[in-house]
Amino acid sequence: MTRIAHISDIHFGRIAYPGIVDALVADINAADVDLVVVSGDLTQRAFGHQFRAARQMLKAFDAPTLVVPGNHDVYPWWRLFSRLLDPLRRYRRIIEPDLAPSWRNEDVAVRGINSAFGWAVQGGRITERELEQIRTGYDGAAGEALRVLVVHHHLAELAALAGHDRARGAEHAFETAQQAGVKLILCGHLHIAHIAPVGLHPGDGIIVATAGTCTSNRGRGKDKAVNHYNLIAVHKDELQIEERVFLPDQNTFHDVAEHRFER
Protein backbone atom coordinates (compact mmCIF):
# COMPACT_ATOMS: atom_id res chain seq x y z
CA MET A 1 0.00 0.00 0.00
CA THR A 2 1.10 3.55 -0.78
CA ARG A 3 -0.21 6.59 1.08
CA ILE A 4 -0.25 10.08 -0.42
CA ALA A 5 -1.23 13.38 1.19
CA HIS A 6 -2.72 15.83 -1.31
CA ILE A 7 -2.73 19.49 -0.30
CA SER A 8 -3.47 22.57 -2.37
CA ASP A 9 -3.93 26.33 -2.30
CA ILE A 10 -1.89 27.02 0.82
CA HIS A 11 -1.75 30.75 0.02
CA PHE A 12 0.97 31.98 2.36
CA GLY A 13 -0.03 35.60 2.88
CA ARG A 14 -3.65 34.65 3.61
CA ILE A 15 -3.26 31.95 6.29
CA ALA A 16 -6.55 31.37 8.13
CA TYR A 17 -5.36 30.51 11.67
CA PRO A 18 -2.01 30.99 13.46
CA GLY A 19 -1.51 27.27 14.13
CA ILE A 20 -2.99 25.71 11.01
CA VAL A 21 0.24 25.18 9.07
CA ASP A 22 1.89 23.37 11.99
CA ALA A 23 -1.29 21.34 12.51
CA LEU A 24 -1.30 20.33 8.83
CA VAL A 25 2.32 19.23 8.94
CA ALA A 26 1.78 17.29 12.17
CA ASP A 27 -1.33 15.54 10.83
CA ILE A 28 0.39 14.48 7.60
CA ASN A 29 3.56 13.35 9.36
CA ALA A 30 1.47 11.29 11.79
CA ALA A 31 -0.19 9.56 8.82
CA ASP A 32 3.20 8.18 7.73
CA VAL A 33 2.63 8.99 4.06
CA ASP A 34 5.01 8.03 1.27
CA LEU A 35 4.55 11.28 -0.66
CA VAL A 36 3.12 14.77 -0.16
CA VAL A 37 1.59 16.23 -3.33
CA VAL A 38 1.07 20.00 -3.55
CA SER A 39 -1.16 21.07 -6.45
CA GLY A 40 -0.29 24.76 -6.61
CA ASP A 41 -0.90 28.20 -5.16
CA LEU A 42 1.69 28.05 -2.42
CA THR A 43 1.56 31.87 -2.16
CA GLN A 44 -0.95 34.69 -2.38
CA ARG A 45 1.16 37.16 -4.38
CA ALA A 46 4.38 35.30 -5.27
CA PHE A 47 6.43 37.43 -2.85
CA GLY A 48 9.81 36.10 -1.82
CA HIS A 49 8.91 35.85 1.87
CA GLN A 50 5.76 33.90 1.00
CA PHE A 51 7.76 31.42 -1.06
CA ARG A 52 10.32 31.10 1.74
CA ALA A 53 7.53 30.33 4.23
CA ALA A 54 6.23 27.68 1.81
CA ARG A 55 9.70 26.20 1.49
CA GLN A 56 9.97 25.89 5.27
CA MET A 57 6.65 24.08 5.35
CA LEU A 58 7.78 21.67 2.63
CA LYS A 59 10.99 20.94 4.53
CA ALA A 60 8.96 20.08 7.65
CA PHE A 61 7.29 17.09 6.01
CA ASP A 62 8.90 13.75 6.75
CA ALA A 63 7.97 12.38 3.31
CA PRO A 64 9.27 13.62 -0.05
CA THR A 65 7.20 16.26 -1.80
CA LEU A 66 6.01 16.70 -5.39
CA VAL A 67 4.97 20.28 -6.12
CA VAL A 68 3.46 22.08 -9.12
CA PRO A 69 2.76 25.84 -9.32
CA GLY A 70 -0.59 27.61 -9.44
CA ASN A 71 -1.70 30.91 -10.93
CA HIS A 72 -0.94 32.76 -7.67
CA ASP A 73 2.67 31.60 -7.92
CA VAL A 74 3.38 33.69 -11.02
CA TYR A 75 4.60 37.28 -10.66
CA PRO A 76 1.73 39.70 -9.85
CA TRP A 77 0.29 42.06 -12.45
CA TRP A 78 2.39 45.04 -11.34
CA ARG A 79 5.52 43.06 -12.32
CA LEU A 80 4.24 43.00 -15.88
CA PHE A 81 7.41 42.15 -17.80
CA SER A 82 8.44 39.43 -15.35
CA ARG A 83 4.90 38.08 -15.39
CA LEU A 84 4.92 37.79 -19.17
CA LEU A 85 8.54 36.84 -19.85
CA ASP A 86 9.46 34.56 -16.93
CA PRO A 87 6.38 34.27 -14.70
CA LEU A 88 7.64 31.41 -12.51
CA ARG A 89 11.26 32.50 -12.05
CA ARG A 90 10.85 33.09 -8.31
CA TYR A 91 8.94 29.82 -7.85
CA ARG A 92 11.67 27.88 -9.69
CA ARG A 93 14.44 29.54 -7.69
CA ILE A 94 12.94 29.07 -4.22
CA ILE A 95 10.59 26.08 -4.48
CA GLU A 96 11.30 23.74 -7.40
CA PRO A 97 13.18 24.21 -10.69
CA ASP A 98 11.39 21.27 -12.34
CA LEU A 99 7.91 22.21 -13.61
CA ALA A 100 7.16 18.58 -14.53
CA PRO A 101 8.25 16.61 -11.45
CA SER A 102 7.70 12.88 -11.11
CA TRP A 103 7.76 10.22 -8.39
CA ARG A 104 7.10 6.52 -8.48
CA ASN A 105 7.30 3.23 -6.62
CA GLU A 106 5.94 -0.22 -7.42
CA ASP A 107 2.35 0.87 -6.61
CA VAL A 108 2.10 4.39 -8.03
CA ALA A 109 3.53 6.55 -10.82
CA VAL A 110 2.97 10.29 -10.31
CA ARG A 111 3.58 13.02 -12.87
CA GLY A 112 3.13 16.75 -12.35
CA ILE A 113 2.60 19.36 -15.06
CA ASN A 114 2.43 23.14 -15.05
CA SER A 115 -0.76 24.98 -16.00
CA ALA A 116 0.19 28.47 -14.71
CA PHE A 117 1.34 30.97 -17.32
CA GLY A 118 1.68 34.73 -17.34
CA TRP A 119 -0.48 35.11 -20.45
CA ALA A 120 -3.39 33.03 -19.14
CA VAL A 121 -3.24 33.31 -15.39
CA GLN A 122 -6.70 32.80 -13.93
CA GLY A 123 -7.93 29.71 -15.75
CA GLY A 124 -4.53 28.35 -16.73
CA ARG A 125 -3.59 26.60 -19.95
CA ILE A 126 -2.03 23.42 -21.25
CA THR A 127 0.44 23.62 -24.13
CA GLU A 128 1.96 20.95 -26.37
CA ARG A 129 4.87 20.73 -23.94
CA GLU A 130 2.58 19.60 -21.13
CA LEU A 131 0.76 17.17 -23.43
CA GLU A 132 4.07 15.53 -24.28
CA GLN A 133 4.96 15.38 -20.58
CA ILE A 134 1.71 13.49 -19.98
CA ARG A 135 2.37 11.12 -22.89
CA THR A 136 5.89 10.23 -21.76
CA GLY A 137 5.54 10.75 -18.02
CA TYR A 138 4.74 7.13 -17.24
CA ASP A 139 7.30 5.45 -19.47
CA GLY A 140 8.90 2.60 -17.57
CA ALA A 141 6.28 2.54 -14.81
CA ALA A 142 5.28 -0.85 -13.43
CA GLY A 143 2.35 -2.31 -15.37
CA GLU A 144 0.08 -2.44 -12.32
CA ALA A 145 1.08 0.99 -10.99
CA LEU A 146 -1.71 3.54 -10.52
CA ARG A 147 -1.00 6.46 -12.85
CA VAL A 148 -1.58 9.82 -11.18
CA LEU A 149 -1.49 13.28 -12.79
CA VAL A 150 -1.00 16.45 -10.71
CA VAL A 151 -2.03 19.84 -12.09
CA HIS A 152 -3.33 23.02 -10.49
CA HIS A 153 -6.19 23.85 -12.86
CA HIS A 154 -9.03 21.60 -13.92
CA LEU A 155 -8.98 19.53 -17.09
CA ALA A 156 -12.66 18.50 -16.97
CA GLU A 157 -15.84 20.11 -15.73
CA LEU A 158 -17.28 18.58 -12.57
CA ALA A 159 -21.06 18.31 -12.87
CA ALA A 160 -21.61 19.21 -9.20
CA LEU A 161 -19.54 22.40 -9.62
CA ALA A 162 -20.86 23.53 -12.98
CA GLY A 163 -19.45 26.70 -14.49
CA HIS A 164 -16.01 26.56 -12.88
CA ASP A 165 -12.72 27.43 -14.59
CA ARG A 166 -11.03 24.94 -16.87
CA ALA A 167 -7.59 25.39 -18.35
CA ARG A 168 -7.27 26.35 -22.00
CA GLY A 169 -6.64 23.10 -23.86
CA ALA A 170 -8.25 21.15 -21.03
CA GLU A 171 -10.27 18.74 -23.17
CA HIS A 172 -7.24 17.72 -25.22
CA ALA A 173 -5.20 17.29 -22.03
CA PHE A 174 -7.91 15.15 -20.45
CA GLU A 175 -8.05 12.92 -23.53
CA THR A 176 -4.25 12.64 -23.51
CA ALA A 177 -4.34 11.64 -19.84
CA GLN A 178 -6.88 8.93 -20.62
CA GLN A 179 -4.73 7.62 -23.45
CA ALA A 180 -1.74 7.55 -21.08
CA GLY A 181 -3.69 5.39 -18.63
CA VAL A 182 -4.13 8.04 -15.93
CA LYS A 183 -6.67 6.93 -13.32
CA LEU A 184 -6.40 9.76 -10.80
CA ILE A 185 -6.01 13.53 -11.27
CA LEU A 186 -5.08 15.66 -8.24
CA CYS A 187 -5.86 19.36 -8.62
CA GLY A 188 -6.99 22.45 -6.72
CA HIS A 189 -7.68 26.06 -7.73
CA LEU A 190 -11.41 26.12 -6.90
CA HIS A 191 -11.00 26.25 -3.09
CA ILE A 192 -13.83 23.71 -2.87
CA ALA A 193 -13.26 20.06 -1.96
CA HIS A 194 -14.84 17.60 -4.37
CA ILE A 195 -14.05 14.05 -5.49
CA ALA A 196 -15.79 12.33 -8.41
CA PRO A 197 -15.10 10.10 -11.42
CA VAL A 198 -15.23 12.00 -14.73
CA GLY A 199 -15.27 10.43 -18.18
CA LEU A 200 -15.99 11.38 -21.75
CA HIS A 201 -17.75 8.02 -22.09
CA PRO A 202 -19.52 5.85 -19.45
CA GLY A 203 -17.21 3.43 -17.68
CA ASP A 204 -13.89 5.01 -18.66
CA GLY A 205 -13.72 7.77 -16.08
CA ILE A 206 -10.74 9.29 -14.35
CA ILE A 207 -11.17 10.05 -10.67
CA VAL A 208 -10.71 13.80 -10.15
CA ALA A 209 -9.78 14.71 -6.57
CA THR A 210 -10.06 18.45 -6.00
CA ALA A 211 -8.54 19.58 -2.72
CA GLY A 212 -9.99 22.64 -1.01
CA THR A 213 -7.66 25.27 0.37
CA CYS A 214 -5.78 23.53 3.16
CA THR A 215 -4.64 26.56 5.17
CA SER A 216 -6.00 29.86 3.82
CA ASN A 217 -9.04 32.02 4.56
CA ARG A 218 -10.02 32.01 0.88
CA GLY A 219 -12.53 29.14 0.82
CA ARG A 220 -15.49 29.39 -1.52
CA GLY A 221 -19.05 28.16 -1.79
CA LYS A 222 -19.91 25.39 0.62
CA ASP A 223 -16.31 25.44 1.86
CA LYS A 224 -16.07 29.20 2.45
CA ALA A 225 -14.95 28.76 6.07
CA VAL A 226 -13.45 25.28 5.77
CA ASN A 227 -9.89 24.01 5.26
CA HIS A 228 -9.44 20.59 3.64
CA TYR A 229 -6.83 18.17 2.42
CA ASN A 230 -6.99 14.66 0.97
CA LEU A 231 -5.35 11.53 2.36
CA ILE A 232 -5.08 8.83 -0.29
CA ALA A 233 -4.41 5.11 0.20
CA VAL A 234 -3.56 3.06 -2.88
CA HIS A 235 -4.31 -0.64 -2.44
CA LYS A 236 -3.95 -3.41 -5.01
CA ASP A 237 -7.66 -3.50 -5.84
CA GLU A 238 -8.98 -0.31 -4.28
CA LEU A 239 -8.34 3.41 -4.02
CA GLN A 240 -9.42 5.20 -0.84
CA ILE A 241 -9.55 9.00 -0.56
CA GLU A 242 -10.22 10.46 2.86
CA GLU A 243 -11.17 14.12 3.19
CA ARG A 244 -9.74 15.74 6.30
CA VAL A 245 -10.95 19.08 7.64
CA PHE A 246 -9.42 21.51 10.13
CA LEU A 247 -11.20 22.00 13.48
CA PRO A 248 -10.11 25.44 14.75
CA ASP A 249 -11.28 24.88 18.32
CA GLN A 250 -9.13 21.74 18.54
CA ASN A 251 -6.27 22.98 16.31
CA THR A 252 -6.21 19.67 14.48
CA PHE A 253 -7.49 17.96 11.33
CA HIS A 254 -10.25 15.35 11.40
CA ASP A 255 -11.70 12.96 8.81
CA VAL A 256 -15.11 14.02 7.46
CA ALA A 257 -15.65 11.75 4.44
CA GLU A 258 -14.17 8.69 2.77
CA HIS A 259 -14.47 7.71 -0.89
CA ARG A 260 -13.71 4.23 -2.23
CA PHE A 261 -13.14 3.31 -5.84
CA GLU A 262 -12.27 0.04 -7.53
CA ARG A 263 -9.02 0.12 -9.46
C-alpha positions as a Markdown table, in Angstrom:
| # | Residue | x | y | z |
|---|---|---|---|---|
| 1 | Met | 0.0 | 0.0 | 0.0 |
| 2 | Thr | 1.1 | 3.6 | -0.8 |
| 3 | Arg | -0.2 | 6.6 | 1.1 |
| 4 | Ile | -0.2 | 10.1 | -0.4 |
| 5 | Ala | -1.2 | 13.4 | 1.2 |
| 6 | His | -2.7 | 15.8 | -1.3 |
| 7 | Ile | -2.7 | 19.5 | -0.3 |
| 8 | Ser | -3.5 | 22.6 | -2.4 |
| 9 | Asp | -3.9 | 26.3 | -2.3 |
| 10 | Ile | -1.9 | 27.0 | 0.8 |
| 11 | His | -1.8 | 30.8 | 0.0 |
| 12 | Phe | 1.0 | 32.0 | 2.4 |
| 13 | Gly | 0.0 | 35.6 | 2.9 |
| 14 | Arg | -3.6 | 34.6 | 3.6 |
| 15 | Ile | -3.3 | 32.0 | 6.3 |
| 16 | Ala | -6.6 | 31.4 | 8.1 |
| 17 | Tyr | -5.4 | 30.5 | 11.7 |
| 18 | Pro | -2.0 | 31.0 | 13.5 |
| 19 | Gly | -1.5 | 27.3 | 14.1 |
| 20 | Ile | -3.0 | 25.7 | 11.0 |
| 21 | Val | 0.2 | 25.2 | 9.1 |
| 22 | Asp | 1.9 | 23.4 | 12.0 |
| 23 | Ala | -1.3 | 21.3 | 12.5 |
| 24 | Leu | -1.3 | 20.3 | 8.8 |
| 25 | Val | 2.3 | 19.2 | 8.9 |
| 26 | Ala | 1.8 | 17.3 | 12.2 |
| 27 | Asp | -1.3 | 15.5 | 10.8 |
| 28 | Ile | 0.4 | 14.5 | 7.6 |
| 29 | Asn | 3.6 | 13.3 | 9.4 |
| 30 | Ala | 1.5 | 11.3 | 11.8 |
| 31 | Ala | -0.2 | 9.6 | 8.8 |
| 32 | Asp | 3.2 | 8.2 | 7.7 |
| 33 | Val | 2.6 | 9.0 | 4.1 |
| 34 | Asp | 5.0 | 8.0 | 1.3 |
| 35 | Leu | 4.6 | 11.3 | -0.7 |
| 36 | Val | 3.1 | 14.8 | -0.2 |
| 37 | Val | 1.6 | 16.2 | -3.3 |
| 38 | Val | 1.1 | 20.0 | -3.6 |
| 39 | Ser | -1.2 | 21.1 | -6.5 |
| 40 | Gly | -0.3 | 24.8 | -6.6 |
| 41 | Asp | -0.9 | 28.2 | -5.2 |
| 42 | Leu | 1.7 | 28.1 | -2.4 |
| 43 | Thr | 1.6 | 31.9 | -2.2 |
| 44 | Gln | -0.9 | 34.7 | -2.4 |
| 45 | Arg | 1.2 | 37.2 | -4.4 |
| 46 | Ala | 4.4 | 35.3 | -5.3 |
| 47 | Phe | 6.4 | 37.4 | -2.8 |
| 48 | Gly | 9.8 | 36.1 | -1.8 |
| 49 | His | 8.9 | 35.8 | 1.9 |
| 50 | Gln | 5.8 | 33.9 | 1.0 |
| 51 | Phe | 7.8 | 31.4 | -1.1 |
| 52 | Arg | 10.3 | 31.1 | 1.7 |
| 53 | Ala | 7.5 | 30.3 | 4.2 |
| 54 | Ala | 6.2 | 27.7 | 1.8 |
| 55 | Arg | 9.7 | 26.2 | 1.5 |
| 56 | Gln | 10.0 | 25.9 | 5.3 |
| 57 | Met | 6.6 | 24.1 | 5.4 |
| 58 | Leu | 7.8 | 21.7 | 2.6 |
| 59 | Lys | 11.0 | 20.9 | 4.5 |
| 60 | Ala | 9.0 | 20.1 | 7.7 |
| 61 | Phe | 7.3 | 17.1 | 6.0 |
| 62 | Asp | 8.9 | 13.7 | 6.7 |
| 63 | Ala | 8.0 | 12.4 | 3.3 |
| 64 | Pro | 9.3 | 13.6 | -0.1 |
| 65 | Thr | 7.2 | 16.3 | -1.8 |
| 66 | Leu | 6.0 | 16.7 | -5.4 |
| 67 | Val | 5.0 | 20.3 | -6.1 |
| 68 | Val | 3.5 | 22.1 | -9.1 |
| 69 | Pro | 2.8 | 25.8 | -9.3 |
| 70 | Gly | -0.6 | 27.6 | -9.4 |
| 71 | Asn | -1.7 | 30.9 | -10.9 |
| 72 | His | -0.9 | 32.8 | -7.7 |
| 73 | Asp | 2.7 | 31.6 | -7.9 |
| 74 | Val | 3.4 | 33.7 | -11.0 |
| 75 | Tyr | 4.6 | 37.3 | -10.7 |
| 76 | Pro | 1.7 | 39.7 | -9.8 |
| 77 | Trp | 0.3 | 42.1 | -12.5 |
| 78 | Trp | 2.4 | 45.0 | -11.3 |
| 79 | Arg | 5.5 | 43.1 | -12.3 |
| 80 | Leu | 4.2 | 43.0 | -15.9 |
| 81 | Phe | 7.4 | 42.1 | -17.8 |
| 82 | Ser | 8.4 | 39.4 | -15.3 |
| 83 | Arg | 4.9 | 38.1 | -15.4 |
| 84 | Leu | 4.9 | 37.8 | -19.2 |
| 85 | Leu | 8.5 | 36.8 | -19.9 |
| 86 | Asp | 9.5 | 34.6 | -16.9 |
| 87 | Pro | 6.4 | 34.3 | -14.7 |
| 88 | Leu | 7.6 | 31.4 | -12.5 |
| 89 | Arg | 11.3 | 32.5 | -12.0 |
| 90 | Arg | 10.8 | 33.1 | -8.3 |
| 91 | Tyr | 8.9 | 29.8 | -7.8 |
| 92 | Arg | 11.7 | 27.9 | -9.7 |
| 93 | Arg | 14.4 | 29.5 | -7.7 |
| 94 | Ile | 12.9 | 29.1 | -4.2 |
| 95 | Ile | 10.6 | 26.1 | -4.5 |
| 96 | Glu | 11.3 | 23.7 | -7.4 |
| 97 | Pro | 13.2 | 24.2 | -10.7 |
| 98 | Asp | 11.4 | 21.3 | -12.3 |
| 99 | Leu | 7.9 | 22.2 | -13.6 |
| 100 | Ala | 7.2 | 18.6 | -14.5 |
| 101 | Pro | 8.3 | 16.6 | -11.4 |
| 102 | Ser | 7.7 | 12.9 | -11.1 |
| 103 | Trp | 7.8 | 10.2 | -8.4 |
| 104 | Arg | 7.1 | 6.5 | -8.5 |
| 105 | Asn | 7.3 | 3.2 | -6.6 |
| 106 | Glu | 5.9 | -0.2 | -7.4 |
| 107 | Asp | 2.3 | 0.9 | -6.6 |
| 108 | Val | 2.1 | 4.4 | -8.0 |
| 109 | Ala | 3.5 | 6.6 | -10.8 |
| 110 | Val | 3.0 | 10.3 | -10.3 |
| 111 | Arg | 3.6 | 13.0 | -12.9 |
| 112 | Gly | 3.1 | 16.7 | -12.3 |
| 113 | Ile | 2.6 | 19.4 | -15.1 |
| 114 | Asn | 2.4 | 23.1 | -15.1 |
| 115 | Ser | -0.8 | 25.0 | -16.0 |
| 116 | Ala | 0.2 | 28.5 | -14.7 |
| 117 | Phe | 1.3 | 31.0 | -17.3 |
| 118 | Gly | 1.7 | 34.7 | -17.3 |
| 119 | Trp | -0.5 | 35.1 | -20.5 |
| 120 | Ala | -3.4 | 33.0 | -19.1 |
| 121 | Val | -3.2 | 33.3 | -15.4 |
| 122 | Gln | -6.7 | 32.8 | -13.9 |
| 123 | Gly | -7.9 | 29.7 | -15.7 |
| 124 | Gly | -4.5 | 28.3 | -16.7 |
| 125 | Arg | -3.6 | 26.6 | -20.0 |
| 126 | Ile | -2.0 | 23.4 | -21.3 |
| 127 | Thr | 0.4 | 23.6 | -24.1 |
| 128 | Glu | 2.0 | 21.0 | -26.4 |
| 129 | Arg | 4.9 | 20.7 | -23.9 |
| 130 | Glu | 2.6 | 19.6 | -21.1 |
| 131 | Leu | 0.8 | 17.2 | -23.4 |
| 132 | Glu | 4.1 | 15.5 | -24.3 |
| 133 | Gln | 5.0 | 15.4 | -20.6 |
| 134 | Ile | 1.7 | 13.5 | -20.0 |
| 135 | Arg | 2.4 | 11.1 | -22.9 |
| 136 | Thr | 5.9 | 10.2 | -21.8 |
| 137 | Gly | 5.5 | 10.8 | -18.0 |
| 138 | Tyr | 4.7 | 7.1 | -17.2 |
| 139 | Asp | 7.3 | 5.5 | -19.5 |
| 140 | Gly | 8.9 | 2.6 | -17.6 |
| 141 | Ala | 6.3 | 2.5 | -14.8 |
| 142 | Ala | 5.3 | -0.8 | -13.4 |
| 143 | Gly | 2.4 | -2.3 | -15.4 |
| 144 | Glu | 0.1 | -2.4 | -12.3 |
| 145 | Ala | 1.1 | 1.0 | -11.0 |
| 146 | Leu | -1.7 | 3.5 | -10.5 |
| 147 | Arg | -1.0 | 6.5 | -12.8 |
| 148 | Val | -1.6 | 9.8 | -11.2 |
| 149 | Leu | -1.5 | 13.3 | -12.8 |
| 150 | Val | -1.0 | 16.4 | -10.7 |
| 151 | Val | -2.0 | 19.8 | -12.1 |
| 152 | His | -3.3 | 23.0 | -10.5 |
| 153 | His | -6.2 | 23.8 | -12.9 |
| 154 | His | -9.0 | 21.6 | -13.9 |
| 155 | Leu | -9.0 | 19.5 | -17.1 |
| 156 | Ala | -12.7 | 18.5 | -17.0 |
| 157 | Glu | -15.8 | 20.1 | -15.7 |
| 158 | Leu | -17.3 | 18.6 | -12.6 |
| 159 | Ala | -21.1 | 18.3 | -12.9 |
| 160 | Ala | -21.6 | 19.2 | -9.2 |
| 161 | Leu | -19.5 | 22.4 | -9.6 |
| 162 | Ala | -20.9 | 23.5 | -13.0 |
| 163 | Gly | -19.5 | 26.7 | -14.5 |
| 164 | His | -16.0 | 26.6 | -12.9 |
| 165 | Asp | -12.7 | 27.4 | -14.6 |
| 166 | Arg | -11.0 | 24.9 | -16.9 |
| 167 | Ala | -7.6 | 25.4 | -18.4 |
| 168 | Arg | -7.3 | 26.3 | -22.0 |
| 169 | Gly | -6.6 | 23.1 | -23.9 |
| 170 | Ala | -8.3 | 21.2 | -21.0 |
| 171 | Glu | -10.3 | 18.7 | -23.2 |
| 172 | His | -7.2 | 17.7 | -25.2 |
| 173 | Ala | -5.2 | 17.3 | -22.0 |
| 174 | Phe | -7.9 | 15.1 | -20.4 |
| 175 | Glu | -8.1 | 12.9 | -23.5 |
| 176 | Thr | -4.2 | 12.6 | -23.5 |
| 177 | Ala | -4.3 | 11.6 | -19.8 |
| 178 | Gln | -6.9 | 8.9 | -20.6 |
| 179 | Gln | -4.7 | 7.6 | -23.4 |
| 180 | Ala | -1.7 | 7.6 | -21.1 |
| 181 | Gly | -3.7 | 5.4 | -18.6 |
| 182 | Val | -4.1 | 8.0 | -15.9 |
| 183 | Lys | -6.7 | 6.9 | -13.3 |
| 184 | Leu | -6.4 | 9.8 | -10.8 |
| 185 | Ile | -6.0 | 13.5 | -11.3 |
| 186 | Leu | -5.1 | 15.7 | -8.2 |
| 187 | Cys | -5.9 | 19.4 | -8.6 |
| 188 | Gly | -7.0 | 22.5 | -6.7 |
| 189 | His | -7.7 | 26.1 | -7.7 |
| 190 | Leu | -11.4 | 26.1 | -6.9 |
| 191 | His | -11.0 | 26.2 | -3.1 |
| 192 | Ile | -13.8 | 23.7 | -2.9 |
| 193 | Ala | -13.3 | 20.1 | -2.0 |
| 194 | His | -14.8 | 17.6 | -4.4 |
| 195 | Ile | -14.0 | 14.0 | -5.5 |
| 196 | Ala | -15.8 | 12.3 | -8.4 |
| 197 | Pro | -15.1 | 10.1 | -11.4 |
| 198 | Val | -15.2 | 12.0 | -14.7 |
| 199 | Gly | -15.3 | 10.4 | -18.2 |
| 200 | Leu | -16.0 | 11.4 | -21.8 |
| 201 | His | -17.8 | 8.0 | -22.1 |
| 202 | Pro | -19.5 | 5.9 | -19.4 |
| 203 | Gly | -17.2 | 3.4 | -17.7 |
| 204 | Asp | -13.9 | 5.0 | -18.7 |
| 205 | Gly | -13.7 | 7.8 | -16.1 |
| 206 | Ile | -10.7 | 9.3 | -14.4 |
| 207 | Ile | -11.2 | 10.1 | -10.7 |
| 208 | Val | -10.7 | 13.8 | -10.2 |
| 209 | Ala | -9.8 | 14.7 | -6.6 |
| 210 | Thr | -10.1 | 18.5 | -6.0 |
| 211 | Ala | -8.5 | 19.6 | -2.7 |
| 212 | Gly | -10.0 | 22.6 | -1.0 |
| 213 | Thr | -7.7 | 25.3 | 0.4 |
| 214 | Cys | -5.8 | 23.5 | 3.2 |
| 215 | Thr | -4.6 | 26.6 | 5.2 |
| 216 | Ser | -6.0 | 29.9 | 3.8 |
| 217 | Asn | -9.0 | 32.0 | 4.6 |
| 218 | Arg | -10.0 | 32.0 | 0.9 |
| 219 | Gly | -12.5 | 29.1 | 0.8 |
| 220 | Arg | -15.5 | 29.4 | -1.5 |
| 221 | Gly | -19.1 | 28.2 | -1.8 |
| 222 | Lys | -19.9 | 25.4 | 0.6 |
| 223 | Asp | -16.3 | 25.4 | 1.9 |
| 224 | Lys | -16.1 | 29.2 | 2.4 |
| 225 | Ala | -15.0 | 28.8 | 6.1 |
| 226 | Val | -13.5 | 25.3 | 5.8 |
| 227 | Asn | -9.9 | 24.0 | 5.3 |
| 228 | His | -9.4 | 20.6 | 3.6 |
| 229 | Tyr | -6.8 | 18.2 | 2.4 |
| 230 | Asn | -7.0 | 14.7 | 1.0 |
| 231 | Leu | -5.3 | 11.5 | 2.4 |
| 232 | Ile | -5.1 | 8.8 | -0.3 |
| 233 | Ala | -4.4 | 5.1 | 0.2 |
| 234 | Val | -3.6 | 3.1 | -2.9 |
| 235 | His | -4.3 | -0.6 | -2.4 |
| 236 | Lys | -3.9 | -3.4 | -5.0 |
| 237 | Asp | -7.7 | -3.5 | -5.8 |
| 238 | Glu | -9.0 | -0.3 | -4.3 |
| 239 | Leu | -8.3 | 3.4 | -4.0 |
| 240 | Gln | -9.4 | 5.2 | -0.8 |
| 241 | Ile | -9.5 | 9.0 | -0.6 |
| 242 | Glu | -10.2 | 10.5 | 2.9 |
| 243 | Glu | -11.2 | 14.1 | 3.2 |
| 244 | Arg | -9.7 | 15.7 | 6.3 |
| 245 | Val | -10.9 | 19.1 | 7.6 |
| 246 | Phe | -9.4 | 21.5 | 10.1 |
| 247 | Leu | -11.2 | 22.0 | 13.5 |
| 248 | Pro | -10.1 | 25.4 | 14.7 |
| 249 | Asp | -11.3 | 24.9 | 18.3 |
| 250 | Gln | -9.1 | 21.7 | 18.5 |
| 251 | Asn | -6.3 | 23.0 | 16.3 |
| 252 | Thr | -6.2 | 19.7 | 14.5 |
| 253 | Phe | -7.5 | 18.0 | 11.3 |
| 254 | His | -10.2 | 15.3 | 11.4 |
| 255 | Asp | -11.7 | 13.0 | 8.8 |
| 256 | Val | -15.1 | 14.0 | 7.5 |
| 257 | Ala | -15.6 | 11.7 | 4.4 |
| 258 | Glu | -14.2 | 8.7 | 2.8 |
| 259 | His | -14.5 | 7.7 | -0.9 |
| 260 | Arg | -13.7 | 4.2 | -2.2 |
| 261 | Phe | -13.1 | 3.3 | -5.8 |
| 262 | Glu | -12.3 | 0.0 | -7.5 |
| 263 | Arg | -9.0 | 0.1 | -9.5 |
